[in-house]
Structures are given as structure tokens and as C-alpha cells.
Amino acid sequence: MKIEYYLENMEIKLSKYFDIEKSYNYINTEYQLFAKSFIRSEKYIASKKLTIYAIENNEFIFVKTFTELEEKELLQFTDHLMRAAEDYVDPHSEHMSTVITGIIVVEKGSGKDLRKMIEKFKFMRSFAFGFKGWVYIRLLVVDLDKGEVICNRRGREVKKFYQMND
């Protein structure tokens, strides 16, 4: 499966739930797709001006493509995701969660060493003991050559969504 075809399919699937930007630049690195979603829920009495509570859930998706994935590129990508967790999260009393999803689409696969690194990658941070929410990172590598998705523990939540549909 070609990278372009996969990206087009992902854009169509994501456009139902996310605002999408193509060729997004972050930290002097170009990402082929960037998607963001902001969801706010409120509970109120009688009028929307009398809010009892509100919660916000956000998600940011960074999609980067490679012909072959090397350890150096994987480490740089995960560093960018951790930096995005600092740059894109605004912890406040109504913030519940932010999810940063990093997706690498690779044409020719990756080695076994990288599989272990991907599966063991973990990042989670809470703010004010969770009272101002938390952030965690999902990491997925879509191997078009083998037709599989390698992901970390958090990535399993959405793995099926990102699998190739021929």
C-alpha cells in the first residue's frame, strides 16, 4: 500500500472528528498530517450562565512518514511528542485530559529493536494531582510493508482505527 493512499484514507476517517491540517510544521519538522479535537462538556442549572461544572478533553494527532524507520528518527519523533505535551496542554480547573497521538507511517518496516522501543514507550503526566487533568502519549507505527500496526500500551486503544483497510 502506498503512503499517499494510506494518508488519504486517514484524512477521510479523521475528518469526521478532527480539524485537519496538511503539511504542518512543528519544531522545524514537517508532519504530513496534523489533527486536533477539542471537546467541552458542561452541566448547568436552568440557564447556560449557571454552570455547575465543565470538562475539556483534547486530542492532537501528529502523522509523519518515512521510507525506512531508524532508531534516530524514532527517538526524535518521541522527543517531539513529549515537547508537544508541554506546548499544547493548558492545565486549568476545567481541563480533564489531553491525548497526544503520534503516528509514524513507514513503507519498508523497522527492526525488532525498534519494536521493543515502540511497545515500551510510555509518557503520562498529571497536573495538580489530577485536579487540573492529565496528558498521555499514544505511539503507533504503521508498517505498510508488513501490513501491521505496532503500538505502545496506550496506542492499543486506537490500534484498530489505524489499521490498513485494503
VEXBA-821821 format. One line per field, with one value per residue: x, y, z of N, C-alpha, C in turn; residue in one letter; residue number from 1. Coordinates in Angstrom, 1 decimal. Example, Ala and Ser with C-alpha at 12.3 -4.5 7.8 and 13.67 -1.06 7.14 Angstrom:
REM residues 2
n_u = 13.2  12.8
n_v = -5.7  -2.2
n_w = 7.8  7.1
ca_u = 12.3  13.7
ca_v = -4.5  -1.1
ca_w = 7.8  7.1
c_u = 13.2  12.9
c_v = -3.3  0.0
c_w = 7.8  7.9
code = a  s
pos = 1  2
***
This chain:
REM residues 166
n_u = 0.9  0.6  2.0  0.8  -1.9  -2.6  -2.5  -4.5  -6.8  -6.7  -7.0  -9.7  -11.1  -10.4  -11.4  -14.0  -14.1  -12.1  -10.2  -8.3  -4.9  -2.8  0.7  2.0  4.0  6.2  8.4  10.5  10.1  8.5  5.2  3.1  0.4  -1.7  -3.9  -6.6  -8.7  -11.2  -13.1  -15.8  -17.7  -20.5  -22.4  -25.3  -27.6  -30.9  -30.1  -27.7  -25.8  -25.5  -23.4  -22.6  -20.5  -17.7  -16.0  -13.0  -11.8  -9.1  -7.4  -4.5  -3.1  -0.3  1.2  3.7  5.7  7.9  10.4  12.1  12.4  14.5  16.4  17.2  15.4  13.0  13.5  13.8  11.2  9.6  10.6  9.7  7.0  6.8  7.6  5.5  3.5  4.0  3.8  1.2  -0.6  -2.8  -3.1  -5.9  -8.6  -10.9  -9.9  -9.7  -8.4  -5.7  -4.7  -2.0  -1.3  0.9  1.8  3.6  4.1  5.4  7.2  8.9  9.3  10.6  13.2  13.5  14.5  13.5  10.8  10.5  11.2  9.2  6.9  7.4  7.5  6.5  4.5  3.2  1.5  0.3  -1.5  -1.4  -2.1  -3.9  -6.2  -6.2  -6.3  -4.7  -2.2  -1.3  0.6  0.1  1.7  2.1  3.2  2.8  3.3  3.5  4.6  4.6  2.0  1.0  0.3  2.2  2.4  2.4  1.4  -0.8  -1.5  -2.9  -5.5  -6.6  -5.6  -7.0  -8.4  -6.4  -5.4  -4.6  -6.9  -7.5
n_v = -1.2  2.2  5.1  7.6  6.8  5.6  7.9  9.5  8.0  8.0  10.7  11.1  9.4  10.7  13.2  13.4  13.7  15.5  18.6  19.2  19.6  19.8  19.1  20.2  22.2  21.7  22.4  22.8  20.6  18.8  17.6  15.3  15.2  16.8  16.7  18.0  18.0  19.3  19.0  20.0  19.7  20.5  21.0  22.3  24.6  25.4  27.8  28.4  30.1  29.5  27.5  24.4  22.6  22.0  20.2  19.6  17.9  17.1  16.3  15.7  14.9  13.7  13.0  11.4  10.5  7.9  6.4  4.2  3.3  4.4  4.1  6.7  8.5  7.6  8.2  11.0  11.7  10.8  12.5  15.0  14.5  14.5  17.0  18.4  17.7  19.4  21.9  22.1  21.6  23.0  23.2  23.6  24.3  23.2  21.5  18.2  16.0  15.5  14.1  13.0  11.9  10.1  9.2  7.1  6.5  4.0  2.8  0.6  -0.8  -1.7  -2.6  -5.4  -4.4  -1.8  -2.3  -3.2  -0.9  0.8  -0.5  -0.3  2.4  5.1  7.7  9.8  12.4  14.1  16.9  19.0  16.9  15.6  17.1  19.2  17.9  15.6  14.3  12.1  10.0  8.4  6.1  5.0  2.9  2.5  -0.1  -0.4  -2.2  -4.8  -4.8  -4.2  -2.8  -1.3  -0.6  1.4  0.7  2.5  3.1  0.9  1.4  2.6  1.3  -0.4  1.4  2.6  0.7  -0.8  -0.8  -2.6
n_w = 0.0  -0.8  0.6  0.2  -0.4  2.0  3.7  2.6  3.1  5.9  6.4  5.5  7.3  9.8  9.4  10.2  12.9  13.6  13.3  10.5  9.3  6.6  5.9  8.2  10.3  12.9  15.4  13.5  11.9  9.4  9.4  7.8  8.3  10.6  13.2  15.2  18.1  20.1  22.8  24.8  27.7  29.6  32.6  33.7  35.4  34.8  33.2  30.7  31.7  34.4  35.2  36.5  36.4  34.2  31.7  29.8  27.0  25.0  21.9  20.0  17.0  15.4  12.3  10.7  7.9  6.8  4.7  5.5  8.9  11.3  14.4  15.3  14.1  15.3  18.0  17.8  17.0  19.2  21.1  20.1  20.5  23.3  23.8  22.6  24.4  26.4  25.2  24.0  25.9  28.3  31.4  33.6  35.8  34.5  32.7  31.6  30.2  27.9  24.9  23.2  20.1  18.3  15.1  13.0  9.7  7.9  5.0  4.4  6.8  10.1  12.4  14.8  17.3  17.3  17.5  20.2  21.5  20.7  21.8  24.5  25.0  27.1  28.4  30.6  32.4  35.2  36.4  39.1  41.0  39.4  39.6  37.8  35.5  33.0  30.8  28.2  26.0  22.9  20.9  17.7  15.0  11.7  9.7  6.4  4.6  5.9  6.7  9.3  12.6  15.0  18.4  21.4  24.9  25.4  22.8  22.0  22.4  20.2  18.0  16.2  14.6  13.1  11.5  8.3  5.6  3.0
ca_u = 0.0  1.3  1.9  -0.2  -3.2  -2.9  -2.7  -5.8  -7.8  -6.6  -7.6  -11.1  -11.6  -10.2  -12.1  -15.3  -14.0  -10.9  -9.8  -7.0  -4.0  -1.7  2.0  2.1  5.4  6.3  9.9  11.3  9.9  7.2  4.4  2.3  -0.9  -1.9  -5.3  -6.8  -10.1  -11.5  -14.5  -16.1  -19.0  -21.0  -23.6  -25.8  -29.0  -31.9  -29.6  -26.3  -25.0  -25.3  -22.7  -22.2  -19.1  -17.4  -14.7  -12.5  -10.9  -8.4  -6.5  -3.7  -2.5  0.9  1.4  4.9  6.0  9.3  10.6  12.5  12.4  15.7  16.3  17.4  14.1  12.0  13.8  13.5  9.7  9.1  11.0  8.7  5.7  6.9  7.6  4.1  2.7  4.3  3.4  -0.2  -1.5  -3.1  -3.9  -6.7  -9.6  -11.8  -9.1  -9.7  -7.4  -5.2  -4.0  -1.1  -1.2  2.0  1.7  4.6  3.8  6.7  7.0  9.7  9.4  11.5  13.8  13.0  14.9  12.6  9.5  10.6  11.2  7.8  6.0  7.8  7.4  5.4  4.6  1.9  1.8  -0.9  -1.3  -2.1  -2.6  -5.1  -7.3  -6.2  -6.2  -3.6  -1.8  -0.6  1.0  -0.1  2.6  1.8  3.9  2.0  4.2  2.8  5.2  4.1  0.5  0.7  0.4  3.0  2.0  2.6  0.2  -1.9  -1.9  -3.8  -6.9  -7.0  -4.9  -7.9  -8.8  -5.3  -5.0  -4.9  -8.1  -7.2
ca_v = 0.0  3.4  6.1  8.6  6.2  5.5  9.2  10.0  7.2  8.5  12.1  10.9  8.9  11.6  14.5  13.3  14.0  16.3  19.6  18.6  20.4  19.0  19.8  21.0  22.4  21.8  22.3  22.7  19.3  18.8  16.5  15.2  15.4  17.2  16.8  18.4  17.9  20.0  18.6  20.6  19.2  21.3  20.7  23.6  24.6  26.4  28.6  28.1  31.0  28.9  26.3  23.7  22.2  21.8  19.4  19.7  16.8  17.5  15.3  16.1  13.8  14.1  11.9  11.6  9.3  7.6  5.2  3.2  3.9  4.1  4.5  8.1  9.1  7.3  9.0  12.4  11.7  10.7  13.8  16.0  14.3  14.9  18.5  18.8  17.5  20.7  23.1  22.1  21.3  24.1  22.7  24.5  23.6  22.5  20.6  16.9  15.2  15.8  12.9  13.3  10.6  10.1  8.0  7.0  5.6  3.6  2.0  -0.6  -1.5  -1.4  -3.8  -5.9  -3.5  -0.7  -2.8  -3.2  0.5  1.4  -1.1  0.1  3.8  5.5  9.1  10.3  13.4  14.7  18.3  19.3  15.6  15.2  18.1  20.0  17.0  14.9  14.2  11.0  9.9  7.2  6.0  4.0  2.8  1.7  -0.7  -0.7  -3.4  -6.0  -4.6  -4.2  -1.6  -1.6  0.5  1.2  0.3  3.5  3.0  -0.2  1.9  3.1  0.5  -0.9  2.5  3.0  -0.5  -0.7  -1.4  -2.7
ca_w = 0.0  -0.9  1.8  -0.2  -0.3  3.4  4.3  2.1  3.9  7.3  6.4  5.4  8.6  10.8  9.2  10.8  14.3  13.9  12.3  9.9  8.6  5.9  5.9  9.4  10.7  14.4  15.8  12.3  11.3  8.7  9.6  6.7  8.8  12.0  13.5  16.6  18.5  21.4  23.3  26.1  28.2  30.7  33.3  34.2  36.0  34.3  32.2  30.5  32.5  35.7  35.0  37.7  36.1  32.8  31.5  28.5  26.5  23.8  21.3  18.9  16.2  14.5  11.4  9.9  7.1  6.5  3.8  6.5  10.2  12.1  15.8  15.4  13.7  16.3  19.2  17.6  16.9  20.5  21.8  19.7  21.1  24.7  23.8  22.3  25.6  27.2  24.4  23.6  27.1  29.1  32.6  34.4  36.6  33.7  31.8  32.1  29.6  26.6  24.4  22.0  19.3  17.3  14.1  12.0  8.6  7.3  3.8  4.4  8.0  11.1  13.0  16.1  18.3  17.3  18.0  21.6  21.9  20.5  22.7  25.9  25.2  28.0  28.9  31.3  33.4  35.7  36.8  40.4  41.4  38.6  39.6  36.6  34.3  32.7  29.4  27.9  24.6  22.2  19.8  16.7  13.8  10.7  8.7  5.2  4.0  6.6  6.9  10.7  13.4  16.2  19.2  22.9  25.6  25.2  21.4  21.7  22.5  18.9  17.0  15.1  13.8  12.2  10.6  6.9  5.0  1.6
c_u = 0.9  1.0  0.8  -1.7  -3.6  -3.3  -4.1  -6.9  -7.8  -7.3  -9.1  -11.7  -11.5  -11.1  -13.5  -15.3  -12.9  -10.9  -8.5  -6.3  -3.0  -0.4  2.1  3.5  5.4  7.8  10.7  11.2  8.5  6.5  3.4  0.8  -0.9  -3.4  -5.5  -8.3  -10.2  -12.9  -14.7  -17.5  -19.3  -22.2  -24.0  -27.2  -29.7  -31.3  -28.1  -25.3  -24.7  -24.7  -22.3  -20.8  -18.9  -16.1  -14.3  -11.6  -10.4  -7.6  -5.8  -3.1  -1.4  1.2  2.7  5.2  7.5  9.4  11.1  12.7  13.7  15.5  16.4  16.1  13.1  12.3  13.5  11.9  9.1  9.5  10.1  7.4  5.7  6.9  6.2  3.2  2.9  3.7  1.9  -1.2  -1.6  -3.8  -4.6  -7.8  -10.6  -11.2  -9.2  -8.5  -7.0  -4.5  -3.2  -0.9  -0.1  1.9  2.8  4.2  5.1  6.4  7.7  9.9  10.4  12.0  13.1  13.3  13.9  11.2  9.5  10.5  9.9  6.9  6.2  7.7  6.2  5.6  3.2  2.3  0.4  -0.5  -2.1  -2.8  -3.8  -6.2  -7.4  -6.0  -4.9  -3.3  -1.1  -0.3  0.7  1.0  2.3  2.7  3.2  3.1  3.4  3.3  4.6  2.6  0.1  0.9  1.1  2.7  2.4  1.3  -1.0  -2.4  -2.9  -5.3  -7.4  -6.3  -5.8  -8.2  -7.7  -4.8  -5.4  -6.1  -7.9  -8.4
c_v = 1.2  4.3  7.1  8.1  6.1  6.8  9.7  9.3  7.7  9.9  12.0  10.4  9.9  12.9  14.5  13.8  15.1  17.5  19.2  19.7  19.5  19.8  20.7  21.0  22.6  21.5  22.0  21.3  19.3  17.5  16.5  15.5  15.8  17.4  17.2  18.3  18.5  19.6  19.3  20.2  20.1  20.7  22.0  23.5  25.7  27.2  28.2  29.0  30.5  27.5  25.7  23.2  22.1  21.0  19.6  18.5  17.2  16.3  16.0  14.9  14.3  12.9  12.3  10.3  9.2  6.4  4.0  3.9  3.4  4.6  6.0  8.9  8.9  8.1  10.5  12.6  11.7  12.0  14.9  15.8  14.7  16.4  19.1  18.7  18.8  21.9  23.2  21.9  22.6  23.7  23.8  23.7  22.8  21.5  19.2  16.0  15.8  14.5  13.4  12.0  10.9  8.9  8.2  6.0  5.3  2.6  0.6  -1.2  -1.0  -2.7  -4.2  -5.0  -2.3  -1.1  -2.8  -1.8  1.2  0.8  -0.6  1.6  4.2  6.9  9.4  11.3  13.9  16.0  18.5  18.0  15.2  16.2  19.0  19.2  16.3  14.8  12.8  10.9  8.5  7.2  4.8  4.0  1.9  1.2  -1.2  -2.0  -4.7  -5.9  -4.7  -2.9  -2.0  -0.4  0.3  0.9  1.2  3.4  1.9  0.3  2.3  2.3  0.0  0.2  2.8  1.8  -0.2  -1.4  -1.4  -2.6
c_w = 0.0  0.3  1.4  0.0  1.2  4.0  3.8  2.9  5.3  7.4  6.3  6.7  9.7  10.7  9.8  12.3  14.6  12.9  11.8  9.2  7.9  5.9  7.0  9.9  12.2  14.7  14.5  11.6  10.6  9.0  8.4  7.1  10.2  12.2  15.0  16.9  19.9  21.7  24.7  26.5  29.4  31.3  33.9  34.7  35.3  33.1  31.9  31.2  33.9  35.6  36.4  37.6  34.6  32.7  30.0  28.2  25.2  23.2  20.1  18.3  15.3  13.7  10.6  9.1  6.9  5.5  4.7  7.8  10.9  13.5  16.0  15.2  14.8  17.5  19.0  17.6  18.3  21.4  21.4  20.3  22.6  24.8  23.5  23.5  26.5  26.5  24.2  24.8  28.0  30.4  33.3  35.0  35.7  32.7  32.4  31.5  28.2  26.1  23.2  21.4  18.2  16.4  13.1  11.0  7.9  6.1  3.9  5.8  9.0  11.7  14.3  17.3  18.5  17.8  19.5  22.2  21.8  21.5  24.1  26.1  26.1  28.4  29.4  32.3  33.9  36.3  38.1  40.9  40.7  38.6  38.4  35.3  34.2  31.2  29.3  26.4  24.1  21.1  19.0  15.5  12.9  9.7  7.5  4.5  4.6  6.9  8.4  11.4  14.7  17.1  20.7  23.6  25.4  23.8  21.1  21.8  21.1  17.7  15.9  14.1  12.7  11.3  9.2  6.4  3.5  0.7
code = m  k  i  e  y  y  l  e  n  m  e  i  k  l  s  k  y  f  d  i  e  k  s  y  n  y  i  n  t  e  y  q  l  f  a  k  s  f  i  r  s  e  k  y  i  a  s  k  k  l  t  i  y  a  i  e  n  n  e  f  i  f  v  k  t  f  t  e  l  e  e  k  e  l  l  q  f  t  d  h  l  m  r  a  a  e  d  y  v  d  p  h  s  e  h  m  s  t  v  i  t  g  i  i  v  v  e  k  g  s  g  k  d  l  r  k  m  i  e  k  f  k  f  m  r  s  f  a  f  g  f  k  g  w  v  y  i  r  l  l  v  v  d  l  d  k  g  e  v  i  c  n  r  r  g  r  e  v  k  k  f  y  q  m  n  d
pos = 1  2  3  4  5  6  7  8  9  10  11  12  13  14  15  16  17  18  19  20  21  22  23  24  25  26  27  28  29  30  31  32  33  34  35  36  37  38  39  40  41  42  43  44  45  46  47  48  49  50  51  52  53  54  55  56  57  58  59  60  61  62  63  64  65  66  67  68  69  70  71  72  73  74  75  76  77  78  79  80  81  82  83  84  85  86  87  88  89  90  91  92  93  94  95  96  97  98  99  100  101  102  103  104  105  106  107  108  109  110  111  112  113  114  115  116  117  118  119  120  121  122  123  124  125  126  127  128  129  130  131  132  133  134  135  136  137  138  139  140  141  142  143  144  145  146  147  148  149  150  151  152  153  154  155  156  157  158  159  160  161  162  163  164  165  166
***
